Amino acid sequence: MGARKAGSLDKIDRRIIKALMERADIPIAELAKKAGLSQTPCWQRVQKLEQNGVIQKRVAIVDPKAIGLNLTVVVAIEANEHTANWLAKFTNYVTKHPQVVDVLRMAGDVDYVLKLIVEDMASYDKFYKGLIENVPLKNVSSRFVMETIKNTTVLAIPEPEDD
């Protein structure tokens, strides 16, 4: 099922979503209290939000450096063609590599932006060489992150005008 539009979420749904984005393992009793519901209706709303695709999954957020992933790379890609075949080849390549954590299709001079989190420069170089060997590209430009100032998965939920 597709995700509902933000405008179709009421105040209680928004409270539930906000609390779960901040802490996915929140006990249902605490979540219900934050939402202003008893536990059973709260749990039913969570299940409905999951079924409707609003909540896609619940995960643990891991510190990359704590598991030996010390380098974040942002890669700007210009495609040399814009065909369904090229896109399928590109999509297949980037989605099968777990070090690619974000793939964004862009408007403007750059066609795609990738975010990779890897062990070190040698790990990135191995990915880069595989990419240019397997997918024909016009240009690849890599930037290496020196410091992450902000990184969050908590989204700003728009409030409807009538709430």
VMD Tcl script that builds the backbone (N, CA, C; Angstrom):
set m [mol new atoms 489]
animate dup $m
set s [atomselect $m all]
$s set {name element resname resid chain x y z} {
  {N N MET 1 A 0.839 -1.197 0.000}
  {CA C MET 1 A 0.000 0.000 0.000}
  {C C MET 1 A 0.871 1.243 0.000}
  {N N GLY 2 A 0.412 2.304 -0.631}
  {CA C GLY 2 A 1.189 3.533 -0.695}
  {C C GLY 2 A 1.089 4.331 0.579}
  {N N ALA 3 A 2.027 5.228 0.767}
  {CA C ALA 3 A 2.040 6.077 1.960}
  {C C ALA 3 A 0.955 7.142 1.854}
  {N N ARG 4 A 0.356 7.452 2.987}
  {CA C ARG 4 A -0.646 8.514 3.029}
  {C C ARG 4 A 0.044 9.867 2.962}
  {N N LYS 5 A -0.664 10.866 2.477}
  {CA C LYS 5 A -0.143 12.226 2.478}
  {C C LYS 5 A -0.134 12.763 3.902}
  {N N ALA 6 A 0.792 13.682 4.180}
  {CA C ALA 6 A 0.918 14.253 5.525}
  {C C ALA 6 A -0.381 14.908 5.979}
  {N N GLY 7 A -1.131 15.483 5.056}
  {CA C GLY 7 A -2.371 16.142 5.399}
  {C C GLY 7 A -3.429 15.197 5.942}
  {N N SER 8 A -3.301 13.900 5.663}
  {CA C SER 8 A -4.295 12.946 6.145}
  {C C SER 8 A -3.926 12.380 7.516}
  {N N LEU 9 A -2.819 12.808 8.074}
  {CA C LEU 9 A -2.409 12.369 9.408}
  {C C LEU 9 A -2.984 13.331 10.438}
  {N N ASP 10 A -3.618 12.785 11.463}
  {CA C ASP 10 A -4.132 13.655 12.513}
  {C C ASP 10 A -3.045 13.906 13.567}
  {N N LYS 11 A -3.382 14.688 14.590}
  {CA C LYS 11 A -2.409 15.051 15.624}
  {C C LYS 11 A -1.852 13.820 16.338}
  {N N ILE 12 A -2.710 12.840 16.573}
  {CA C ILE 12 A -2.259 11.640 17.281}
  {C C ILE 12 A -1.275 10.851 16.427}
  {N N ASP 13 A -1.583 10.686 15.142}
  {CA C ASP 13 A -0.640 10.016 14.234}
  {C C ASP 13 A 0.715 10.739 14.241}
  {N N ARG 14 A 0.676 12.040 14.185}
  {CA C ARG 14 A 1.916 12.831 14.174}
  {C C ARG 14 A 2.717 12.617 15.458}
  {N N ARG 15 A 2.041 12.575 16.596}
  {CA C ARG 15 A 2.737 12.338 17.867}
  {C C ARG 15 A 3.388 10.955 17.872}
  {N N ILE 16 A 2.661 9.970 17.381}
  {CA C ILE 16 A 3.200 8.604 17.319}
  {C C ILE 16 A 4.426 8.554 16.420}
  {N N ILE 17 A 4.311 9.123 15.241}
  {CA C ILE 17 A 5.413 9.102 14.284}
  {C C ILE 17 A 6.633 9.829 14.848}
  {N N LYS 18 A 6.414 10.995 15.427}
  {CA C LYS 18 A 7.530 11.764 15.998}
  {C C LYS 18 A 8.241 10.957 17.083}
  {N N ALA 19 A 7.482 10.348 17.968}
  {CA C ALA 19 A 8.085 9.562 19.057}
  {C C ALA 19 A 8.852 8.362 18.507}
  {N N LEU 20 A 8.307 7.699 17.496}
  {CA C LEU 20 A 8.991 6.532 16.922}
  {C C LEU 20 A 10.237 6.926 16.138}
  {N N MET 21 A 10.215 8.102 15.479}
  {CA C MET 21 A 11.427 8.558 14.775}
  {C C MET 21 A 12.544 8.852 15.768}
  {N N GLU 22 A 12.177 9.366 16.935}
  {CA C GLU 22 A 13.182 9.678 17.943}
  {C C GLU 22 A 13.696 8.427 18.644}
  {N N ARG 23 A 12.830 7.419 18.789}
  {CA C ARG 23 A 13.223 6.196 19.496}
  {C C ARG 23 A 12.296 5.056 19.084}
  {N N ALA 24 A 12.734 4.242 18.140}
  {CA C ALA 24 A 11.890 3.177 17.590}
  {C C ALA 24 A 11.561 2.087 18.605}
  {N N ASP 25 A 12.378 1.953 19.653}
  {CA C ASP 25 A 12.142 0.900 20.647}
  {C C ASP 25 A 11.366 1.392 21.866}
  {N N ILE 26 A 10.702 2.506 21.725}
  {CA C ILE 26 A 9.925 3.054 22.840}
  {C C ILE 26 A 8.870 2.037 23.270}
  {N N PRO 27 A 8.740 1.776 24.565}
  {CA C PRO 27 A 7.697 0.853 25.022}
  {C C PRO 27 A 6.309 1.379 24.651}
  {N N ILE 28 A 5.403 0.479 24.321}
  {CA C ILE 28 A 4.066 0.876 23.871}
  {C C ILE 28 A 3.344 1.704 24.930}
  {N N ALA 29 A 3.578 1.431 26.199}
  {CA C ALA 29 A 2.930 2.215 27.264}
  {C C ALA 29 A 3.390 3.669 27.211}
  {N N GLU 30 A 4.689 3.868 27.000}
  {CA C GLU 30 A 5.227 5.233 26.914}
  {C C GLU 30 A 4.757 5.927 25.636}
  {N N LEU 31 A 4.720 5.185 24.545}
  {CA C LEU 31 A 4.249 5.745 23.276}
  {C C LEU 31 A 2.782 6.155 23.386}
  {N N ALA 32 A 1.986 5.290 23.984}
  {CA C ALA 32 A 0.559 5.591 24.158}
  {C C ALA 32 A 0.368 6.860 24.984}
  {N N LYS 33 A 1.177 7.006 26.038}
  {CA C LYS 33 A 1.083 8.197 26.886}
  {C C LYS 33 A 1.417 9.455 26.077}
  {N N LYS 34 A 2.491 9.389 25.279}
  {CA C LYS 34 A 2.875 10.544 24.455}
  {C C LYS 34 A 1.803 10.887 23.429}
  {N N ALA 35 A 1.127 9.848 22.919}
  {CA C ALA 35 A 0.090 10.053 21.901}
  {C C ALA 35 A -1.242 10.470 22.500}
  {N N GLY 36 A -1.405 10.266 23.815}
  {CA C GLY 36 A -2.673 10.593 24.458}
  {C C GLY 36 A -3.727 9.515 24.242}
  {N N LEU 37 A -3.269 8.254 24.164}
  {CA C LEU 37 A -4.171 7.119 23.937}
  {C C LEU 37 A -3.906 6.035 24.964}
  {N N SER 38 A -4.800 5.064 25.027}
  {CA C SER 38 A -4.494 3.852 25.779}
  {C C SER 38 A -3.668 2.954 24.848}
  {N N GLN 39 A -3.097 1.882 25.411}
  {CA C GLN 39 A -2.140 1.068 24.672}
  {C C GLN 39 A -2.722 0.388 23.428}
  {N N THR 40 A -3.902 -0.216 23.558}
  {CA C THR 40 A -4.462 -0.958 22.417}
  {C C THR 40 A -4.741 -0.051 21.214}
  {N N PRO 41 A -5.439 1.070 21.379}
  {CA C PRO 41 A -5.647 1.952 20.225}
  {C C PRO 41 A -4.334 2.510 19.661}
  {N N CYS 42 A -3.371 2.753 20.529}
  {CA C CYS 42 A -2.068 3.246 20.073}
  {C C CYS 42 A -1.405 2.192 19.199}
  {N N TRP 43 A -1.369 0.935 19.683}
  {CA C TRP 43 A -0.757 -0.152 18.913}
  {C C TRP 43 A -1.473 -0.346 17.579}
  {N N GLN 44 A -2.799 -0.205 17.576}
  {CA C GLN 44 A -3.560 -0.338 16.332}
  {C C GLN 44 A -3.190 0.757 15.339}
  {N N ARG 45 A -2.973 1.957 15.848}
  {CA C ARG 45 A -2.555 3.058 14.961}
  {C C ARG 45 A -1.164 2.803 14.392}
  {N N VAL 46 A -0.253 2.312 15.229}
  {CA C VAL 46 A 1.098 1.990 14.744}
  {C C VAL 46 A 1.002 0.955 13.625}
  {N N GLN 47 A 0.218 -0.078 13.835}
  {CA C GLN 47 A 0.055 -1.120 12.821}
  {C C GLN 47 A -0.534 -0.548 11.534}
  {N N LYS 48 A -1.505 0.348 11.656}
  {CA C LYS 48 A -2.120 0.973 10.481}
  {C C LYS 48 A -1.105 1.853 9.749}
  {N N LEU 49 A -0.295 2.599 10.496}
  {CA C LEU 49 A 0.742 3.434 9.877}
  {C C LEU 49 A 1.765 2.569 9.127}
  {N N GLU 50 A 2.063 1.396 9.679}
  {CA C GLU 50 A 2.977 0.468 8.997}
  {C C GLU 50 A 2.313 -0.105 7.749}
  {N N GLN 51 A 1.079 -0.538 7.852}
  {CA C GLN 51 A 0.361 -1.117 6.711}
  {C C GLN 51 A 0.193 -0.111 5.575}
  {N N ASN 52 A 0.002 1.157 5.920}
  {CA C ASN 52 A -0.177 2.205 4.915}
  {C C ASN 52 A 1.140 2.723 4.347}
  {N N GLY 53 A 2.268 2.208 4.847}
  {CA C GLY 53 A 3.561 2.615 4.320}
  {C C GLY 53 A 4.097 3.918 4.882}
  {N N VAL 54 A 3.410 4.487 5.865}
  {CA C VAL 54 A 3.922 5.712 6.495}
  {C C VAL 54 A 5.179 5.353 7.292}
  {N N ILE 55 A 5.093 4.322 8.105}
  {CA C ILE 55 A 6.267 3.784 8.798}
  {C C ILE 55 A 6.761 2.637 7.933}
  {N N GLN 56 A 7.939 2.824 7.339}
  {CA C GLN 56 A 8.468 1.824 6.411}
  {C C GLN 56 A 9.192 0.699 7.123}
  {N N LYS 57 A 9.965 1.022 8.155}
  {CA C LYS 57 A 10.637 0.009 8.961}
  {C C LYS 57 A 11.222 0.666 10.195}
  {N N ARG 58 A 11.584 -0.155 11.155}
  {CA C ARG 58 A 12.221 0.331 12.380}
  {C C ARG 58 A 13.604 -0.298 12.443}
  {N N VAL 59 A 14.607 0.528 12.706}
  {CA C VAL 59 A 15.995 0.064 12.643}
  {C C VAL 59 A 16.809 0.582 13.825}
  {N N ALA 60 A 17.994 -0.013 13.997}
  {CA C ALA 60 A 18.975 0.509 14.949}
  {C C ALA 60 A 19.943 1.382 14.167}
  {N N ILE 61 A 20.258 2.540 14.687}
  {CA C ILE 61 A 21.218 3.432 14.039}
  {C C ILE 61 A 22.569 3.192 14.700}
  {N N VAL 62 A 23.549 2.834 13.885}
  {CA C VAL 62 A 24.868 2.427 14.363}
  {C C VAL 62 A 25.889 3.521 14.028}
  {N N ASP 63 A 26.810 3.775 14.936}
  {CA C ASP 63 A 27.906 4.703 14.693}
  {C C ASP 63 A 28.876 4.035 13.725}
  {N N PRO 64 A 29.031 4.558 12.507}
  {CA C PRO 64 A 29.914 3.914 11.519}
  {C C PRO 64 A 31.339 3.696 12.027}
  {N N LYS 65 A 31.879 4.680 12.718}
  {CA C LYS 65 A 33.264 4.561 13.195}
  {C C LYS 65 A 33.419 3.422 14.211}
  {N N ALA 66 A 32.365 3.155 14.980}
  {CA C ALA 66 A 32.418 2.089 15.985}
  {C C ALA 66 A 32.529 0.703 15.340}
  {N N ILE 67 A 32.159 0.608 14.059}
  {CA C ILE 67 A 32.264 -0.680 13.367}
  {C C ILE 67 A 33.298 -0.645 12.242}
  {N N GLY 68 A 34.194 0.337 12.306}
  {CA C GLY 68 A 35.310 0.392 11.376}
  {C C GLY 68 A 35.045 1.070 10.048}
  {N N LEU 69 A 33.942 1.793 9.936}
  {CA C LEU 69 A 33.648 2.533 8.703}
  {C C LEU 69 A 34.004 3.996 8.949}
  {N N ASN 70 A 35.202 4.361 8.526}
  {CA C ASN 70 A 35.797 5.634 8.921}
  {C C ASN 70 A 35.739 6.736 7.874}
  {N N LEU 71 A 35.231 6.431 6.684}
  {CA C LEU 71 A 35.253 7.415 5.606}
  {C C LEU 71 A 33.878 7.521 4.960}
  {N N THR 72 A 33.368 8.751 4.890}
  {CA C THR 72 A 32.115 9.023 4.187}
  {C C THR 72 A 32.464 9.775 2.917}
  {N N VAL 73 A 31.896 9.307 1.808}
  {CA C VAL 73 A 32.189 9.884 0.495}
  {C C VAL 73 A 30.882 10.297 -0.162}
  {N N VAL 74 A 30.861 11.499 -0.709}
  {CA C VAL 74 A 29.732 11.977 -1.497}
  {C C VAL 74 A 30.205 12.011 -2.946}
  {N N VAL 75 A 29.471 11.306 -3.800}
  {CA C VAL 75 A 29.890 11.137 -5.193}
  {C C VAL 75 A 28.843 11.749 -6.111}
  {N N ALA 76 A 29.272 12.699 -6.951}
  {CA C ALA 76 A 28.394 13.305 -7.953}
  {C C ALA 76 A 28.650 12.600 -9.280}
  {N N ILE 77 A 27.578 12.181 -9.938}
  {CA C ILE 77 A 27.695 11.421 -11.177}
  {C C ILE 77 A 26.918 12.098 -12.290}
  {N N GLU 78 A 27.586 12.225 -13.438}
  {CA C GLU 78 A 26.919 12.657 -14.661}
  {C C GLU 78 A 26.849 11.442 -15.573}
  {N N ALA 79 A 25.643 11.103 -15.995}
  {CA C ALA 79 A 25.453 9.957 -16.884}
  {C C ALA 79 A 25.875 10.327 -18.298}
  {N N ASN 80 A 26.349 9.310 -19.039}
  {CA C ASN 80 A 26.695 9.589 -20.430}
  {C C ASN 80 A 25.514 9.320 -21.358}
  {N N GLU 81 A 24.462 8.730 -20.819}
  {CA C GLU 81 A 23.232 8.515 -21.579}
  {C C GLU 81 A 22.060 8.461 -20.598}
  {N N HIS 82 A 20.878 8.632 -21.137}
  {CA C HIS 82 A 19.669 8.625 -20.300}
  {C C HIS 82 A 18.665 7.650 -20.908}
  {N N THR 83 A 18.997 6.377 -20.800}
  {CA C THR 83 A 18.133 5.334 -21.341}
  {C C THR 83 A 17.704 4.400 -20.216}
  {N N ALA 84 A 16.648 3.653 -20.472}
  {CA C ALA 84 A 16.170 2.681 -19.485}
  {C C ALA 84 A 17.228 1.615 -19.234}
  {N N ASN 85 A 17.945 1.218 -20.261}
  {CA C ASN 85 A 18.991 0.206 -20.114}
  {C C ASN 85 A 20.126 0.712 -19.220}
  {N N TRP 86 A 20.554 1.945 -19.456}
  {CA C TRP 86 A 21.617 2.520 -18.624}
  {C C TRP 86 A 21.161 2.614 -17.171}
  {N N LEU 87 A 19.943 3.113 -16.980}
  {CA C LEU 87 A 19.420 3.275 -15.623}
  {C C LEU 87 A 19.335 1.929 -14.910}
  {N N ALA 88 A 18.911 0.891 -15.601}
  {CA C ALA 88 A 18.830 -0.437 -14.994}
  {C C ALA 88 A 20.215 -0.925 -14.583}
  {N N LYS 89 A 21.209 -0.714 -15.433}
  {CA C LYS 89 A 22.585 -1.139 -15.131}
  {C C LYS 89 A 23.127 -0.368 -13.921}
  {N N PHE 90 A 22.919 0.944 -13.917}
  {CA C PHE 90 A 23.369 1.797 -12.814}
  {C C PHE 90 A 22.673 1.402 -11.514}
  {N N THR 91 A 21.352 1.276 -11.557}
  {CA C THR 91 A 20.573 0.922 -10.366}
  {C C THR 91 A 21.006 -0.424 -9.815}
  {N N ASN 92 A 21.191 -1.389 -10.682}
  {CA C ASN 92 A 21.642 -2.715 -10.259}
  {C C ASN 92 A 22.994 -2.631 -9.555}
  {N N TYR 93 A 23.905 -1.853 -10.118}
  {CA C TYR 93 A 25.243 -1.767 -9.537}
  {C C TYR 93 A 25.214 -1.105 -8.155}
  {N N VAL 94 A 24.576 0.052 -8.046}
  {CA C VAL 94 A 24.631 0.778 -6.772}
  {C C VAL 94 A 23.802 0.110 -5.684}
  {N N THR 95 A 22.693 -0.551 -6.042}
  {CA C THR 95 A 21.863 -1.170 -5.010}
  {C C THR 95 A 22.455 -2.463 -4.470}
  {N N LYS 96 A 23.352 -3.093 -5.207}
  {CA C LYS 96 A 23.944 -4.333 -4.698}
  {C C LYS 96 A 25.166 -4.082 -3.807}
  {N N HIS 97 A 25.563 -2.840 -3.637}
  {CA C HIS 97 A 26.720 -2.499 -2.803}
  {C C HIS 97 A 26.245 -1.849 -1.497}
  {N N PRO 98 A 26.375 -2.550 -0.374}
  {CA C PRO 98 A 25.856 -2.023 0.897}
  {C C PRO 98 A 26.564 -0.761 1.384}
  {N N GLN 99 A 27.752 -0.487 0.882}
  {CA C GLN 99 A 28.436 0.739 1.302}
  {C C GLN 99 A 27.770 1.990 0.722}
  {N N VAL 100 A 26.916 1.811 -0.288}
  {CA C VAL 100 A 26.137 2.924 -0.838}
  {C C VAL 100 A 24.887 3.050 0.019}
  {N N VAL 101 A 24.819 4.112 0.826}
  {CA C VAL 101 A 23.705 4.272 1.757}
  {C C VAL 101 A 22.619 5.210 1.240}
  {N N ASP 102 A 22.934 6.055 0.278}
  {CA C ASP 102 A 21.944 6.954 -0.334}
  {C C ASP 102 A 22.229 7.062 -1.819}
  {N N VAL 103 A 21.176 7.048 -2.626}
  {CA C VAL 103 A 21.271 7.305 -4.060}
  {C C VAL 103 A 20.163 8.288 -4.386}
  {N N LEU 104 A 20.537 9.452 -4.888}
  {CA C LEU 104 A 19.575 10.504 -5.183}
  {C C LEU 104 A 19.652 10.873 -6.663}
  {N N ARG 105 A 18.515 10.887 -7.352}
  {CA C ARG 105 A 18.470 11.380 -8.737}
  {C C ARG 105 A 18.218 12.876 -8.660}
  {N N MET 106 A 19.018 13.639 -9.377}
  {CA C MET 106 A 19.023 15.084 -9.223}
  {C C MET 106 A 18.523 15.796 -10.475}
  {N N ALA 107 A 18.156 17.057 -10.302}
  {CA C ALA 107 A 17.910 17.966 -11.415}
  {C C ALA 107 A 19.122 18.892 -11.482}
  {N N GLY 108 A 19.499 19.311 -12.677}
  {CA C GLY 108 A 20.634 20.218 -12.818}
  {C C GLY 108 A 21.823 19.545 -13.473}
  {N N ASP 109 A 23.020 20.049 -13.183}
  {CA C ASP 109 A 24.249 19.578 -13.835}
  {C C ASP 109 A 24.612 18.150 -13.472}
  {N N VAL 110 A 24.296 17.742 -12.268}
  {CA C VAL 110 A 24.632 16.401 -11.790}
  {C C VAL 110 A 23.379 15.540 -11.892}
  {N N ASP 111 A 23.531 14.320 -12.393}
  {CA C ASP 111 A 22.382 13.430 -12.550}
  {C C ASP 111 A 22.070 12.644 -11.280}
  {N N TYR 112 A 23.121 12.181 -10.573}
  {CA C TYR 112 A 22.943 11.361 -9.372}
  {C C TYR 112 A 23.964 11.757 -8.331}
  {N N VAL 113 A 23.563 11.647 -7.073}
  {CA C VAL 113 A 24.480 11.833 -5.956}
  {C C VAL 113 A 24.392 10.578 -5.103}
  {N N LEU 114 A 25.560 10.018 -4.809}
  {CA C LEU 114 A 25.647 8.849 -3.946}
  {C C LEU 114 A 26.308 9.249 -2.641}
  {N N LYS 115 A 25.904 8.598 -1.576}
  {CA C LYS 115 A 26.609 8.719 -0.298}
  {C C LYS 115 A 27.075 7.317 0.057}
  {N N LEU 116 A 28.372 7.194 0.272}
  {CA C LEU 116 A 28.967 5.920 0.656}
  {C C LEU 116 A 29.601 6.060 2.024}
  {N N ILE 117 A 29.548 4.992 2.800}
  {CA C ILE 117 A 30.275 4.932 4.064}
  {C C ILE 117 A 31.136 3.680 3.983}
  {N N VAL 118 A 32.461 3.901 3.989}
  {CA C VAL 118 A 33.421 2.820 3.754}
  {C C VAL 118 A 34.506 2.805 4.830}
  {N N GLU 119 A 35.308 1.731 4.806}
  {CA C GLU 119 A 36.395 1.605 5.778}
  {C C GLU 119 A 37.444 2.695 5.599}
  {N N ASP 120 A 37.894 2.855 4.365}
  {CA C ASP 120 A 39.029 3.742 4.109}
  {C C ASP 120 A 39.086 4.085 2.622}
  {N N MET 121 A 40.111 4.831 2.237}
  {CA C MET 121 A 40.272 5.267 0.852}
  {C C MET 121 A 40.401 4.075 -0.094}
  {N N ALA 122 A 41.110 3.043 0.315}
  {CA C ALA 122 A 41.273 1.856 -0.537}
  {C C ALA 122 A 39.921 1.190 -0.801}
  {N N SER 123 A 39.060 1.153 0.192}
  {CA C SER 123 A 37.718 0.575 0.008}
  {C C SER 123 A 36.907 1.397 -0.973}
  {N N TYR 124 A 36.997 2.721 -0.853}
  {CA C TYR 124 A 36.290 3.571 -1.808}
  {C C TYR 124 A 36.859 3.389 -3.205}
  {N N ASP 125 A 38.172 3.338 -3.322}
  {CA C ASP 125 A 38.809 3.195 -4.633}
  {C C ASP 125 A 38.365 1.899 -5.316}
  {N N LYS 126 A 38.225 0.840 -4.550}
  {CA C LYS 126 A 37.753 -0.438 -5.099}
  {C C LYS 126 A 36.327 -0.278 -5.645}
  {N N PHE 127 A 35.449 0.390 -4.884}
  {CA C PHE 127 A 34.090 0.645 -5.352}
  {C C PHE 127 A 34.127 1.494 -6.620}
  {N N TYR 128 A 34.896 2.564 -6.607}
  {CA C TYR 128 A 34.982 3.478 -7.745}
  {C C TYR 128 A 35.428 2.750 -9.014}
  {N N LYS 129 A 36.478 1.949 -8.900}
  {CA C LYS 129 A 36.972 1.218 -10.069}
  {C C LYS 129 A 35.920 0.254 -10.605}
  {N N GLY 130 A 35.192 -0.405 -9.707}
  {CA C GLY 130 A 34.117 -1.303 -10.140}
  {C C GLY 130 A 32.992 -0.546 -10.825}
  {N N LEU 131 A 32.646 0.619 -10.278}
  {CA C LEU 131 A 31.581 1.437 -10.859}
  {C C LEU 131 A 31.923 1.854 -12.278}
  {N N ILE 132 A 33.113 2.438 -12.479}
  {CA C ILE 132 A 33.455 2.927 -13.817}
  {C C ILE 132 A 33.709 1.788 -14.804}
  {N N GLU 133 A 34.021 0.608 -14.288}
  {CA C GLU 133 A 34.193 -0.552 -15.161}
  {C C GLU 133 A 32.849 -1.132 -15.611}
  {N N ASN 134 A 31.838 -1.032 -14.755}
  {CA C ASN 134 A 30.553 -1.668 -15.024}
  {C C ASN 134 A 29.464 -0.749 -15.564}
  {N N VAL 135 A 29.603 0.555 -15.347}
  {CA C VAL 135 A 28.567 1.496 -15.783}
  {C C VAL 135 A 29.232 2.625 -16.562}
  {N N PRO 136 A 28.855 2.820 -17.827}
  {CA C PRO 136 A 29.441 3.925 -18.594}
  {C C PRO 136 A 28.972 5.275 -18.029}
  {N N LEU 137 A 29.934 6.143 -17.700}
  {CA C LEU 137 A 29.637 7.433 -17.076}
  {C C LEU 137 A 30.328 8.558 -17.831}
  {N N LYS 138 A 29.750 9.737 -17.789}
  {CA C LYS 138 A 30.366 10.927 -18.378}
  {C C LYS 138 A 31.387 11.524 -17.414}
  {N N ASN 139 A 30.979 11.615 -16.124}
  {CA C ASN 139 A 31.867 12.234 -15.143}
  {C C ASN 139 A 31.513 11.725 -13.746}
  {N N VAL 140 A 32.552 11.530 -12.933}
  {CA C VAL 140 A 32.394 11.147 -11.530}
  {C C VAL 140 A 33.248 12.098 -10.715}
  {N N SER 141 A 32.649 12.716 -9.708}
  {CA C SER 141 A 33.379 13.640 -8.849}
  {C C SER 141 A 33.143 13.232 -7.398}
  {N N SER 142 A 34.224 12.961 -6.682}
  {CA C SER 142 A 34.120 12.473 -5.299}
  {C C SER 142 A 34.551 13.550 -4.317}
  {N N ARG 143 A 33.827 13.613 -3.214}
  {CA C ARG 143 A 34.163 14.539 -2.129}
  {C C ARG 143 A 34.196 13.730 -0.844}
  {N N PHE 144 A 35.183 14.006 -0.020}
  {CA C PHE 144 A 35.413 13.228 1.185}
  {C C PHE 144 A 35.025 14.055 2.405}
  {N N VAL 145 A 34.159 13.496 3.220}
  {CA C VAL 145 A 33.610 14.202 4.377}
  {C C VAL 145 A 34.662 14.246 5.483}
  {N N MET 146 A 34.941 15.445 5.963}
  {CA C MET 146 A 35.900 15.623 7.052}
  {C C MET 146 A 35.217 15.524 8.411}
  {N N GLU 147 A 33.969 16.018 8.484}
  {CA C GLU 147 A 33.231 16.007 9.745}
  {C C GLU 147 A 31.743 16.039 9.438}
  {N N THR 148 A 30.974 15.268 10.169}
  {CA C THR 148 A 29.517 15.307 10.056}
  {C C THR 148 A 29.000 16.225 11.149}
  {N N ILE 149 A 28.394 17.316 10.757}
  {CA C ILE 149 A 27.874 18.293 11.705}
  {C C ILE 149 A 26.494 17.876 12.194}
  {N N LYS 150 A 25.653 17.383 11.296}
  {CA C LYS 150 A 24.309 16.920 11.666}
  {C C LYS 150 A 23.965 15.724 10.800}
  {N N ASN 151 A 23.404 14.709 11.424}
  {CA C ASN 151 A 22.931 13.525 10.726}
  {C C ASN 151 A 21.735 13.012 11.510}
  {N N THR 152 A 20.568 13.074 10.905}
  {CA C THR 152 A 19.367 12.657 11.617}
  {C C THR 152 A 18.438 11.881 10.696}
  {N N THR 153 A 17.624 11.049 11.279}
  {CA C THR 153 A 16.567 10.372 10.546}
  {C C THR 153 A 15.206 10.904 10.973}
  {N N VAL 154 A 15.202 11.874 11.881}
  {CA C VAL 154 A 13.954 12.468 12.365}
  {C C VAL 154 A 13.529 13.553 11.382}
  {N N LEU 155 A 12.359 13.362 10.776}
  {CA C LEU 155 A 11.842 14.305 9.789}
  {C C LEU 155 A 10.947 15.344 10.446}
  {N N ALA 156 A 10.920 16.542 9.879}
  {CA C ALA 156 A 10.004 17.596 10.333}
  {C C ALA 156 A 8.665 17.323 9.690}
  {N N ILE 157 A 7.691 16.871 10.459}
  {CA C ILE 157 A 6.376 16.522 9.929}
  {C C ILE 157 A 5.572 17.796 9.711}
  {N N PRO 158 A 5.136 18.051 8.478}
  {CA C PRO 158 A 4.352 19.266 8.236}
  {C C PRO 158 A 3.019 19.210 8.977}
  {N N GLU 159 A 2.629 20.332 9.525}
  {CA C GLU 159 A 1.348 20.449 10.214}
  {C C GLU 159 A 0.326 20.984 9.211}
  {N N PRO 160 A -0.844 20.346 9.149}
  {CA C PRO 160 A -1.890 20.891 8.263}
  {C C PRO 160 A -2.407 22.210 8.814}
  {N N GLU 161 A -2.943 23.033 7.939}
  {CA C GLU 161 A -3.429 24.360 8.349}
  {C C GLU 161 A -4.605 24.292 9.309}
  {N N ASP 162 A -5.403 23.207 9.254}
  {CA C ASP 162 A -6.594 23.145 10.101}
  {C C ASP 162 A -6.342 22.494 11.456}
  {N N ASP 163 A -5.136 22.021 11.774}
  {CA C ASP 163 A -4.845 21.416 13.086}
  {C C ASP 163 A -4.642 22.455 14.145}
}
mol reanalyze $m
mol bondsrecalc $m
mol representation Tube
mol addrep $m
